Every structure is written in C-alpha cells, then in structure tokens.
C-alpha cells in the first residue's frame, strides 16, 4: 500500500470502501475524519511549543490548540493548571509577580497573578488539514492506514453501511493502537524506572 498524498488517499479510500463515486464528497469525509482524530489522538508529532503574550494576565491560544502539555512563565518555571474558580479565589486581582497558575477559558489562557509577561506553552496541536493544496501531513506520512480506515469509516457511515462502518472502525482502532504503541516506545523505550519514597 503506497499512500503518499491526498490524491492517492482518495483513490485507495474509494477502492477499499467499494465507493468510487464519492470524490465530490471527499473533502467532507476528510474533515470529519480529522475532527474525530483530533478529539482522541495525542502523540509526540502533535506537540508544538509557542510563546503567548499576556495582557492583564490573559493571552490568546494558538488556532490549532487542542490541549496543554506544559506551561512555563517568563522565568522558565512550569506553572500549574487549576480550575477557573480556584484561579479566581486563590489569586483574586493580585499582580506584579510571575504567574504560578493558569486556567483555560474558550480560546483564552488566564495566568495569575496578573502579569504582562510571555508564557511558553507546549501543547498538542490539531492535525494539519489535508486538502488538494496541502496534500500531505505528518500523520499521512507516518500512519497512512489510520487515515485510510478513518475515511472508509466515514464513507460507510454516509452510505448507511452499518457492517462496513463497524469493520472500518475496528481497523482504524487497530491502526491507532499501533501508532500509540510506536509513540510510547519512541518516548519511553529507554526510560529507567524511578521508585519514589524515602531512600534507606
């Protein structure tokens, strides 16, 4: 199986689904598949680091933001995520110090105590959308089977083919499981176990 770009993915998805009459709907299927993948997939290739400027303690999150991995203040010290209620009650309107906590509200990150310093945020970013003008991305290069079965699933759902949708869903979950195992091995394959507690 050689799926190298948007066009070859379209051809293979049509062949695997037995529906080669859906090219006009393909952008919709790709968008739906990516929407679902963005909800659950969290691998190293999705990680992005960016600086966010604060004004009165608030900053706008990047457009591709899905989930924070680590947030550091201007001194490079990680700050912790807390609930909005806790952020408000713990810090009130205090300012003049480096932030030590944050909460995310919509597309805004609120850091407290209030500061105009920059934050450095490492986060999971959305999978770059596949289109005719952006014919490939990291996921298609790394795990074309994930895309293929996600699209076959969307086509089967559209065609009201329950059995086909279930089969494609199972194949997609197997492909995602393989991708997650590969990611875990890349991240932790050589890690040593550290036992916490008092050293005798």
N, CA, C and O of each residue as an XYZ file, in Angstrom:
800
protein
N       0.852     -1.188      0.000
C       0.000      0.000      0.000
C       0.889      1.240      0.000
O       1.676      1.451      0.923
N       0.758      2.044     -1.028
C       1.517      3.279     -1.083
C       0.548      4.443     -1.147
O      -0.017      4.748     -2.197
N       0.366      5.086     -0.006
C      -0.479      6.277      0.060
C       0.445      7.419      0.420
O       0.914      7.517      1.554
N       0.704      8.274     -0.535
C       1.702      9.322     -0.313
C       1.106     10.717     -0.214
O       1.754     11.637      0.285
N      -0.135     10.880     -0.692
C      -0.712     12.222     -0.693
C      -2.235     12.157     -0.769
O      -2.832     11.081     -0.791
N      -2.839     13.329     -0.810
C      -4.301     13.473     -0.828
C      -4.927     12.680     -1.975
O      -5.915     11.972     -1.777
N      -4.345     12.801     -3.184
C      -4.922     12.151     -4.361
C      -4.885     10.633     -4.233
O      -5.874      9.966     -4.534
N      -3.749     10.074     -3.788
C      -3.660      8.621     -3.667
C      -4.532      8.114     -2.522
O      -5.036      6.993     -2.583
N      -4.716      8.919     -1.485
C      -5.617      8.556     -0.392
C      -7.054      8.484     -0.888
O      -7.798      7.577     -0.515
N      -7.445      9.431     -1.723
C      -8.785      9.442     -2.305
C      -9.029      8.164     -3.103
O     -10.075      7.530     -2.966
N      -8.060      7.792     -3.934
C      -8.193      6.590     -4.767
C      -8.325      5.348     -3.902
O      -9.221      4.533     -4.117
N      -7.434      5.198     -2.920
C      -7.459      3.996     -2.085
C      -8.712      3.930     -1.219
O      -9.282      2.853     -1.045
N      -9.149      5.063     -0.673
C     -10.366      5.065      0.152
C     -11.568      4.648     -0.681
O     -12.441      3.925     -0.200
N     -11.615      5.103     -1.932
C     -12.707      4.698     -2.820
C     -12.674      3.210     -3.104
O     -13.708      2.543     -3.104
N     -11.464      2.690     -3.350
C     -11.338      1.261     -3.645
C     -11.677      0.408     -2.428
O     -12.407     -0.577     -2.545
N     -11.158      0.773     -1.273
C     -11.405     -0.019     -0.060
C     -12.869      0.004      0.345
O     -13.388     -0.986      0.860
N     -13.530      1.113      0.119
C     -14.937      1.225      0.511
C     -15.874      0.667     -0.550
O     -17.056      0.448     -0.288
N     -15.344      0.438     -1.747
C     -16.196     -0.006     -2.846
C     -17.081      1.102     -3.380
O     -18.063      0.847     -4.078
N     -16.724      2.344     -3.045
C     -17.498      3.503     -3.494
C     -16.565      4.473     -4.200
O     -15.973      5.351     -3.574
N     -16.444      4.308     -5.486
C     -15.560      5.187     -6.252
C     -16.322      6.373     -6.844
O     -15.830      7.068     -7.732
N     -17.539      6.585     -6.326
C     -18.382      7.679     -6.819
C     -18.501      8.804     -5.789
O     -19.447      9.591     -5.832
N     -17.547      8.878     -4.870
C     -17.676      9.838     -3.767
C     -16.600     10.927     -3.796
O     -16.416     11.631     -2.803
N     -15.897     11.074     -4.899
C     -14.799     12.050     -4.964
C     -15.293     13.456     -4.631
O     -14.573     14.232     -4.003
N     -16.513     13.788     -5.046
C     -17.044     15.133     -4.793
C     -17.320     15.376     -3.305
O     -17.418     16.523     -2.870
N     -17.446     14.289     -2.524
C     -17.699     14.400     -1.086
C     -16.437     14.198     -0.258
O     -16.469     14.307      0.968
N     -15.333     13.906     -0.925
C     -14.110     13.535     -0.216
C     -13.632     14.607      0.763
O     -13.243     14.254      1.877
N     -13.640     15.899      0.412
C     -13.207     16.908      1.398
C     -14.027     16.857      2.693
O     -13.492     17.073      3.781
N     -15.314     16.574      2.569
C     -16.165     16.476      3.759
C     -15.759     15.280      4.613
O     -15.684     15.383      5.838
N     -15.497     14.141      3.964
C     -15.092     12.943      4.703
C     -13.758     13.154      5.409
O     -13.583     12.734      6.553
N     -12.819     13.805      4.726
C     -11.510     14.076      5.334
C     -11.689     14.972      6.562
O     -11.098     14.717      7.612
N     -12.504     16.022      6.429
C     -12.739     16.933      7.547
C     -13.363     16.238      8.745
O     -12.970     16.491      9.883
N     -14.335     15.361      8.499
C     -14.975     14.628      9.594
C     -13.998     13.666     10.258
O     -13.973     13.544     11.483
N     -13.190     12.978      9.440
C     -12.206     12.048      9.990
C     -11.199     12.787     10.863
O     -10.875     12.329     11.959
N     -10.704     13.923     10.386
C      -9.726     14.701     11.160
C     -10.341     15.256     12.436
O      -9.671     15.325     13.466
N     -11.599     15.648     12.380
C     -12.294     16.138     13.567
C     -12.302     15.072     14.663
O     -12.025     15.367     15.826
N     -12.620     13.838     14.287
C     -12.672     12.748     15.264
C     -11.276     12.374     15.752
O     -11.085     12.102     16.938
N     -10.305     12.360     14.850
C      -8.932     12.022     15.252
C      -8.371     13.069     16.214
O      -7.665     12.726     17.162
N      -8.682     14.337     15.974
C      -8.196     15.408     16.853
C      -8.753     15.291     18.270
O      -8.128     15.749     19.226
N      -9.925     14.680     18.405
C     -10.524     14.544     19.736
C      -9.754     13.573     20.622
O      -9.675     13.770     21.835
N      -9.181     12.519     20.024
C      -8.600     11.479     20.852
C      -7.113     11.234     20.694
O      -6.470     10.755     21.628
N      -6.552     11.549     19.543
C      -5.150     11.233     19.292
C      -4.237     12.233     19.984
O      -4.409     13.444     19.844
N      -3.255     11.716     20.740
C      -2.263     12.562     21.415
C      -0.909     11.879     21.309
O      -0.579     11.014     22.121
N      -0.123     12.268     20.307
C       1.204     11.693     20.102
C       2.217     12.821     19.940
O       1.855     13.981     19.744
N       3.493     12.454     20.028
C       4.562     13.454     20.025
C       4.555     14.332     18.786
O       4.909     15.509     18.856
N       4.151     13.766     17.644
C       4.144     14.563     16.408
C       3.164     15.724     16.458
O       3.244     16.638     15.638
N       2.245     15.698     17.406
C       1.264     16.771     17.534
C       1.757     17.898     18.441
O       1.103     18.935     18.546
N       2.909     17.705     19.100
C       3.364     18.680     20.078
C       3.998     19.903     19.413
O       4.817     19.787     18.501
N       3.601     21.049     19.888
C       4.081     22.338     19.382
C       4.442     23.204     20.576
O       3.768     23.152     21.605
N       5.496     23.999     20.455
C       5.849     24.962     21.507
C       5.750     26.362     20.927
O       6.279     26.636     19.850
N       5.066     27.253     21.651
C       4.846     28.610     21.155
C       4.849     29.578     22.341
O       4.533     29.202     23.470
N       5.210     30.822     22.059
C       5.130     31.871     23.074
C       3.798     32.594     22.953
O       3.336     32.894     21.852
N       3.189     32.867     24.099
C       1.908     33.569     24.131
C       2.081     34.833     24.949
O       2.503     34.787     26.104
N       1.751     35.960     24.341
C       1.843     37.245     25.037
C       0.611     37.454     25.897
O      -0.510     37.166     25.478
N       0.829     37.961     27.109
C      -0.268     38.232     28.030
C      -0.549     39.725     28.103
O       0.368     40.544     28.037
N      -1.798     40.065     28.237
C      -2.228     41.435     28.527
C      -3.190     41.345     29.704
O      -4.254     40.734     29.605
N      -2.806     41.959     30.817
C      -3.586     41.846     32.055
C      -3.815     40.383     32.440
O      -4.875     40.026     32.954
N      -2.815     39.548     32.188
C      -2.884     38.153     32.603
C      -3.565     37.214     31.634
O      -3.594     36.005     31.864
N      -4.119     37.751     30.544
C      -4.830     36.909     29.581
C      -4.094     36.868     28.247
O      -3.531     37.870     27.807
N      -4.104     35.704     27.609
C      -3.481     35.555     26.299
C      -4.355     34.703     25.395
O      -5.155     33.897     25.873
N      -4.202     34.882     24.087
C      -4.985     34.125     23.110
C      -4.235     32.863     22.714
O      -3.065     32.920     22.337
N      -4.906     31.736     22.801
C      -4.294     30.462     22.439
C      -4.145     30.352     20.926
O      -4.924     30.949     20.183
N      -3.153     29.597     20.466
C      -2.991     29.394     19.013
C      -4.234     28.747     18.407
O      -4.964     28.028     19.090
N      -4.468     29.004     17.130
C      -5.661     28.488     16.463
C      -5.729     26.973     16.385
O      -6.817     26.409     16.271
N      -4.580     26.305     16.444
C      -4.577     24.837     16.351
C      -4.504     24.160     17.718
O      -4.281     22.952     17.801
N      -4.690     24.929     18.784
C      -4.565     24.405     20.150
C      -5.632     23.355     20.449
O      -6.816     23.560     20.180
N      -5.186     22.212     21.016
C      -6.114     21.192     21.483
C      -6.032     21.007     22.996
O      -7.053     20.949     23.680
N      -4.796     20.913     23.513
C      -4.620     20.584     24.930
C      -3.220     20.980     25.373
O      -2.244     20.746     24.661
N      -3.131     21.581     26.552
C      -1.820     21.997     27.061
C      -1.037     20.797     27.566
O      -1.587     19.882     28.179
N       0.248     20.827     27.295
C       1.163     19.788     27.805
C       2.006     20.357     28.939
O       2.202     19.710     29.968
N       2.509     21.592     28.734
C       3.294     22.275     29.765
C       3.211     23.774     29.505
O       3.260     24.228     28.362
N       3.083     24.528     30.588
C       3.056     25.988     30.502
C       4.136     26.516     31.438
O       4.193     26.145     32.610
N       4.998     27.393     30.903
C       6.069     27.989     31.706
C       5.917     29.503     31.713
O       5.490     30.103     30.726
N       6.277     30.118     32.851
C       6.268     31.581     32.913
C       7.553     32.130     32.295
O       8.377     31.364     31.795
N       7.724     33.427     32.327
C       8.867     34.066     31.660
C      10.202     33.644     32.257
O      11.237     33.753     31.600
N      10.189     33.163     33.498
C      11.415     32.692     34.144
C      11.729     31.248     33.785
O      12.731     30.692     34.234
N      10.865     30.641     32.969
C      11.078     29.257     32.576
C      10.601     28.247     33.598
O      10.947     27.068     33.517
N       9.806     28.699     34.562
C       9.307     27.822     35.628
C       7.917     27.310     35.236
O       7.031     28.108     34.933
N       7.719     25.985     35.239
C       6.392     25.457     34.922
C       5.347     25.956     35.915
O       5.597     26.022     37.118
N       4.181     26.304     35.396
C       3.076     26.722     36.253
C       1.962     25.693     36.122
O       1.882     24.972     35.128
N       1.097     25.633     37.142
C       0.135     24.539     37.163
C      -1.246     24.958     36.692
O      -1.666     26.105     36.847
N      -1.935     23.987     36.112
C      -3.317     24.197     35.692
C      -4.224     24.051     36.903
O      -4.081     23.113     37.686
N      -5.155     24.981     37.053
C      -6.140     24.924     38.126
C      -7.505     25.257     37.539
O      -7.601     25.760     36.419
N      -8.547     24.977     38.289
C      -9.878     25.332     37.817
C     -10.027     26.854     37.804
O      -9.319     27.560     38.523
N     -10.932     27.339     37.000
C     -11.157     28.783     36.924
C     -11.578     29.333     38.286
O     -11.144     30.415     38.683
N     -12.419     28.591     38.996
C     -12.870     29.033     40.317
C     -11.693     29.161     41.278
O     -11.586     30.137     42.022
N     -10.810     28.158     41.251
C      -9.644     28.204     42.131
C      -8.707     29.336     41.734
O      -8.130     30.005     42.591
N      -8.559     29.547     40.430
C      -7.692     30.631     39.950
C      -8.203     31.975     40.463
O      -7.431     32.818     40.919
N      -9.514     32.155     40.378
C     -10.115     33.414     40.818
C     -10.015     33.593     42.329
O      -9.642     34.663     42.810
N     -10.350     32.536     43.078
C     -10.374     32.664     44.542
C      -8.966     32.719     45.142
O      -8.747     33.400     46.144
N      -8.022     32.011     44.540
C      -6.668     31.976     45.100
C      -5.873     33.240     44.820
O      -5.076     33.676     45.651
N      -6.090     33.827     43.655
C      -5.237     34.947     43.249
C      -5.954     36.288     43.250
O      -5.311     37.338     43.258
N      -7.298     36.260     43.244
C      -8.088     37.487     43.197
C      -7.504     38.410     42.124
O      -7.356     37.994     40.975
N      -7.174     39.641     42.476
C      -6.616     40.571     41.490
C      -5.138     40.851     41.741
O      -4.630     41.909     41.369
N      -4.445     39.898     42.376
C      -3.024     40.120     42.651
C      -2.236     40.241     41.354
O      -2.541     39.587     40.356
N      -1.224     41.087     41.393
C      -0.387     41.286     40.204
C       1.033     41.606     40.655
O       1.329     41.666     41.848
N       1.914     41.812     39.655
C       3.279     42.215     39.956
C       4.227     41.062     40.226
O       5.394     41.285     40.547
N       3.742     39.821     40.099
C       4.605     38.656     40.289
C       4.472     37.754     39.073
O       3.527     37.883     38.295
N       5.420     36.845     38.913
C       5.325     35.876     37.814
C       4.144     34.944     38.060
O       3.897     34.544     39.198
N       3.418     34.598     37.011
C       2.283     33.685     37.184
C       2.732     32.333     37.741
O       3.819     31.847     37.428
N       1.882     31.742     38.567
C       2.153     30.408     39.106
C       1.018     29.434     38.795
O       1.144     28.231     39.028
N      -0.089     29.957     38.269
C      -1.216     29.106     37.914
C      -1.932     29.634     36.688
O      -1.825     30.813     36.349
N      -2.670     28.740     36.020
C      -3.422     29.170     34.837
C      -4.695     28.345     34.697
O      -4.813     27.244     35.234
N      -5.629     28.907     33.970
C      -6.851     28.198     33.580
C      -7.147     28.564     32.135
O      -6.799     29.654     31.679
N      -7.784     27.658     31.421
C      -8.132     27.898     30.024
C      -9.636     28.079     29.930
O     -10.411     27.239     30.387
N     -10.035     29.201     29.324
C     -11.444     29.523     29.122
C     -11.633     29.822     27.638
O     -11.152     30.838     27.136
N     -12.337     28.926     26.939
C     -12.502     29.105     25.497
C     -11.149     29.077     24.801
O     -10.396     28.115     24.944
N     -10.838     30.130     24.045
C      -9.529     30.208     23.376
C      -8.576     31.156     24.099
O      -7.630     31.679     23.510
N      -8.849     31.369     25.403
C      -8.021     32.273     26.209
C      -7.350     31.506     27.343
O      -7.972     30.660     27.987
N      -6.074     31.809     27.580
C      -5.382     31.283     28.747
C      -5.273     32.419     29.757
O      -4.791     33.506     29.435
N      -5.722     32.159     30.972
C      -5.694     33.151     32.045
C      -4.608     32.740     33.034
O      -4.710     31.690     33.670
N      -3.578     33.556     33.164
C      -2.468     33.260     34.075
C      -2.529     34.222     35.257
O      -2.765     35.417     35.078
N      -2.318     33.700     36.461
C      -2.358     34.506     37.664
C      -1.193     34.155     38.577
O      -0.742     33.010     38.566
N      -0.690     35.098     39.365
C      -1.060     36.507     39.440
C      -0.960     37.205     38.079
O      -0.215     36.785     37.193
N      -1.730     38.275     37.947
C      -1.813     39.021     36.684
C      -0.442     39.542     36.293
O       0.279     40.115     37.110
N      -0.096     39.334     35.029
C       1.213     39.739     34.522
C       1.099     40.017     33.034
O       0.190     39.518     32.371
N       2.016     40.812     32.512
C       2.106     41.035     31.065
C       3.292     40.293     30.462
O       3.692     40.565     29.330
N       3.852     39.356     31.220
C       4.958     38.554     30.709
C       4.455     37.551     29.670
O       3.264     37.244     29.606
N       5.385     37.052     28.862
C       5.040     35.987     27.925
C       5.014     34.644     28.650
O       5.727     34.440     29.632
N       4.186     33.741     28.151
C       4.195     32.352     28.580
C       4.763     31.511     27.449
O       4.584     31.843     26.277
N       5.439     30.437     27.787
C       5.863     29.456     26.789
C       4.992     28.228     26.980
O       5.016     27.591     28.032
N       4.226     27.904     25.952
C       3.249     26.830     26.049
C       3.617     25.702     25.089
O       3.770     25.915     23.886
N       3.755     24.510     25.637
C       3.890     23.312     24.810
C       2.528     22.640     24.826
O       1.972     22.355     25.886
N       2.003     22.393     23.638
C       0.627     21.901     23.548
C       0.476     20.898     22.413
O       1.330     20.795     21.533
N      -0.618     20.172     22.454
C      -0.982     19.310     21.343
C      -1.738     20.163     20.326
O      -2.748     20.788     20.650
N      -1.236     20.179     19.098
C      -1.870     20.949     18.038
C      -2.682     20.053     17.119
O      -2.398     18.861     17.001
N      -3.674     20.611     16.478
C      -4.517     19.858     15.549
C      -3.680     19.271     14.407
O      -2.657     19.828     14.009
N      -4.142     18.151     13.907
C      -3.524     17.554     12.722
C      -3.686     18.542     11.570
O      -4.807     18.974     11.304
N      -2.609     18.917     10.877
C      -2.758     19.840      9.742
C      -3.709     19.248      8.700
O      -3.527     18.115      8.255
N      -4.715     20.019      8.322
C      -5.767     19.514      7.442
C      -5.216     19.115      6.073
O      -4.428     19.842      5.468
N      -5.643     17.951      5.601
C      -5.301     17.510      4.250
C      -6.269     18.148      3.261
O      -7.484     18.108      3.457
N      -5.733     18.729      2.212
C      -6.537     19.302      1.133
C      -5.781     19.101     -0.175
O      -4.652     18.612     -0.180
N      -6.404     19.476     -1.269
C      -5.701     19.395     -2.561
C      -4.478     20.295     -2.564
O      -3.463     19.958     -3.174
N      -4.563     21.437     -1.890
C      -3.435     22.372     -1.877
C      -2.441     22.065     -0.754
O      -1.312     22.554     -0.779
N      -2.850     21.263      0.227
C      -1.943     20.788      1.283
C      -2.052     19.259      1.284
O      -2.707     18.675      2.147
N      -1.398     18.619      0.300
C      -1.683     17.212      0.015
C      -1.089     16.190      0.986
O      -1.381     15.001      0.866
N      -0.268     16.618      1.937
C       0.281     15.656      2.888
C       0.524     16.327      4.239
O       0.576     17.552      4.350
N       0.670     15.491      5.253
C       0.993     15.977      6.588
C       1.708     14.857      7.341
O       1.904     13.769      6.798
N       2.093     15.117      8.577
C       2.873     14.122      9.319
C       2.113     12.825      9.531
O       2.717     11.753      9.502
N       0.795     12.892      9.746
C       0.030     11.677     10.022
C      -0.060     10.792      8.787
O       0.068      9.572      8.893
N      -0.276     11.381      7.630
C      -0.344     10.598      6.398
C       1.000      9.943      6.100
O       1.051      8.815      5.610
N       2.089     10.653      6.397
C       3.418     10.096      6.170
C       3.742      8.978      7.160
O       4.386      7.991      6.804
N       3.293      9.140      8.398
C       3.652      8.191      9.454
C       2.691      7.011      9.558
O       3.114      5.882      9.809
N       1.410      7.271      9.367
C       0.398      6.222      9.566
C      -0.719      6.356      8.529
O      -1.845      6.707      8.880
N      -0.418      6.078      7.253
C      -1.451      6.220      6.223
C      -2.654      5.316      6.460
O      -3.761      5.632      6.026
N      -2.443      4.175      7.159
C      -3.559      3.275      7.438
C      -4.597      3.923      8.362
O      -5.790      3.644      8.246
N      -4.146      4.783      9.272
C      -5.096      5.490     10.150
C      -6.035      6.345      9.301
O      -7.254      6.293      9.463
N      -5.457      7.125      8.401
C      -6.274      7.961      7.511
C      -7.196      7.110      6.649
O      -8.386      7.401      6.523
N      -6.641      6.056      6.054
C      -7.422      5.219      5.138
C      -8.653      4.660      5.826
O      -9.765      4.808      5.319
N      -8.472      4.017      6.979
C      -9.611      3.382      7.636
C     -10.558      4.410      8.252
O     -11.758      4.153      8.355
N     -10.043      5.562      8.659
C     -10.918      6.633      9.142
C     -11.835      7.116      8.020
O     -13.012      7.397      8.247
N     -11.286      7.209      6.810
C     -12.086      7.657      5.668
C     -13.062      6.583      5.194
O     -14.204      6.887      4.846
N     -12.616      5.339      5.179
C     -13.522      4.246      4.812
C     -14.694      4.210      5.788
O     -15.835      3.968      5.395
N     -14.401      4.454      7.067
C     -15.458      4.519      8.077
C     -16.450      5.638      7.777
O     -17.661      5.429      7.839
N     -15.939      6.827      7.453
C     -16.829      7.958      7.147
C     -17.682      7.682      5.906
O     -18.864      8.024      5.868
N     -17.079      7.067      4.903
C     -17.828      6.742      3.679
C     -18.930      5.737      3.989
O     -20.049      5.871      3.492
N     -18.620      4.722      4.813
C     -19.618      3.712      5.172
C     -20.749      4.324      5.993
O     -21.913      3.969      5.807
N     -20.415      5.237      6.895
C     -21.465      5.917      7.668
C     -22.380      6.693      6.733
O     -23.603      6.639      6.864
N     -21.785      7.417      5.788
C     -22.561      8.191      4.814
C     -23.455      7.283      3.970
O     -24.589      7.635      3.646
N     -22.922      6.102      3.619
C     -23.679      5.163      2.775
C     -24.668      4.322      3.582
O     -25.365      3.471      3.029
N     -24.725      4.567      4.905
C     -25.605      3.807      5.801
C     -25.286      2.314      5.767
O     -26.175      1.467      5.858
N     -23.997      2.016      5.636
C     -23.499      0.640      5.629
C     -22.979      0.330      7.036
O     -21.810      0.566      7.342
N     -23.856     -0.197      7.880
C     -23.525     -0.417      9.288
C     -22.372     -1.403      9.443
O     -21.434     -1.146     10.199
N     -22.434     -2.528      8.733
C     -21.376     -3.534      8.842
C     -20.037     -2.984      8.362
O     -19.003     -3.209      8.993
N     -20.062     -2.268      7.252
C     -18.836     -1.670      6.715
C     -18.254     -0.648      7.670
O     -17.037     -0.567      7.838
N     -19.131      0.142      8.302
C     -18.664      1.157      9.257
C     -18.024      0.505     10.475
O     -16.990      0.968     10.956
N     -18.636     -0.570     10.976
C     -18.090     -1.260     12.146
C     -16.737     -1.900     11.828
O     -15.804     -1.836     12.629
N     -16.645     -2.518     10.644
C     -15.379     -3.150     10.251
C     -14.280     -2.104     10.104
O     -13.160     -2.310     10.571
N     -14.594     -0.982      9.459
C     -13.603      0.081      9.277
C     -13.209      0.696     10.616
O     -12.049      1.050     10.825
N     -14.180      0.821     11.522
C     -13.893      1.360     12.856
C     -12.896      0.476     13.595
O     -11.964      0.975     14.225
N     -13.095     -0.839     13.516
C     -12.184     -1.767     14.182
C     -10.780     -1.680     13.587
O      -9.792     -1.679     14.323
N     -10.688     -1.606     12.261
C      -9.383     -1.491     11.605
C      -8.703     -0.172     11.973
O      -7.490     -0.129     12.178
N      -9.490      0.899     12.055
C      -8.929      2.190     12.442
C      -8.406      2.144     13.879
O      -7.335      2.680     14.161
N      -9.148      1.512     14.785
C      -8.706      1.420     16.171
C      -7.415      0.609     16.291
O      -6.551      0.939     17.104
N      -7.278     -0.446     15.488
C      -6.042     -1.219     15.477
C      -4.879     -0.371     14.973
O      -3.779     -0.420     15.523
N      -5.132      0.405     13.922
C      -4.086      1.279     13.380
C      -3.691      2.343     14.396
O      -2.507      2.643     14.551
N      -4.670      2.913     15.087
C      -4.383      3.918     16.114
C      -3.620      3.310     17.281
O      -2.721      3.941     17.838
N      -3.977      2.085     17.652
C      -3.270      1.400     18.725
C      -1.802      1.215     18.359
O      -0.919      1.428     19.191
N      -1.541      0.821     17.120
C      -0.165      0.673     16.659
C       0.598      1.981     16.685
O       1.768      2.022     17.064
N      -0.072      3.054     16.278
C       0.556      4.377     16.292
C       0.883      4.808     17.719
O       1.954      5.357     17.975
N      -0.041      4.558     18.648
C       0.188      4.921     20.049
C       1.324      4.107     20.670
O       2.120      4.640     21.443
N       1.399      2.821     20.333
C       2.494      1.979     20.842
C       3.825      2.487     20.308
O       4.801      2.583     21.051
N       3.863      2.811     19.022
C       5.087      3.352     18.416
C       5.502      4.647     19.102
O       6.686      4.877     19.346
N       4.522      5.492     19.412
C       4.797      6.761     20.080
C       5.335      6.529     21.491
O       6.302      7.173     21.900
N       4.717      5.620     22.232
C       5.175      5.333     23.594
C       6.594      4.778     23.602
O       7.401      5.131     24.462
N       6.892      3.917     22.653
C       8.241      3.356     22.584
C       9.266      4.434     22.247
O      10.371      4.445     22.790
N       8.892      5.334     21.350
C       9.815      6.418     20.990
C      10.065      7.335     22.181
O      11.183      7.811     22.381
N       9.023      7.582     22.970
C       9.154      8.482     24.121
C       9.838      7.819     25.305
O      10.692      8.422     25.955
N       9.460      6.575     25.584
C       9.843      5.953     26.855
C      10.647      4.671     26.705
O      10.945      4.024     27.710
N      11.006      4.284     25.497
C      11.653      2.999     25.271
C      12.911      2.765     26.082
O      13.193      1.630     26.465
N      13.671      3.811     26.351
C      14.928      3.671     27.077
C      14.852      4.281     28.478
O      15.876      4.503     29.125
N      13.635      4.547     28.934
C      13.474      5.189     30.241
C      13.757      4.200     31.366
O      13.514      3.001     31.229
N      14.268      4.712     32.472
C      14.513      3.892     33.648
C      13.399      4.120     34.659
O      12.880      5.228     34.791
N      13.045      3.069     35.361
C      12.018      3.174     36.392
C      12.624      3.823     37.631
O      13.673      3.397     38.117
N      11.948      4.866     38.141
C      12.398      5.531     39.358
C      11.350      5.293     40.440
O      10.187      5.663     40.279
N      11.767      4.671     41.545
C      10.851      4.384     42.639
C      10.872      5.542     43.609
O      11.932      5.928     44.102
N       9.690      6.107     43.888
C       9.596      7.225     44.814
C       9.679      6.767     46.268
O       9.645      5.571     46.560
N       9.786      7.717     47.151
C       9.797      7.396     48.580
C      11.145      7.693     49.220
O      12.066      8.194     48.577
N      11.230      7.373     50.484
C      12.434      7.656     51.265
C      13.525      6.654     50.911
O      13.279      5.450     50.831
N      14.717      7.162     50.705
C      15.865      6.289     50.440
C      16.452      5.799     51.764
O      16.767      6.613     52.632
N      16.607      4.472     51.934
C      17.127      3.977     53.231
C      18.597      4.326     53.415
O      19.188      3.989     54.440
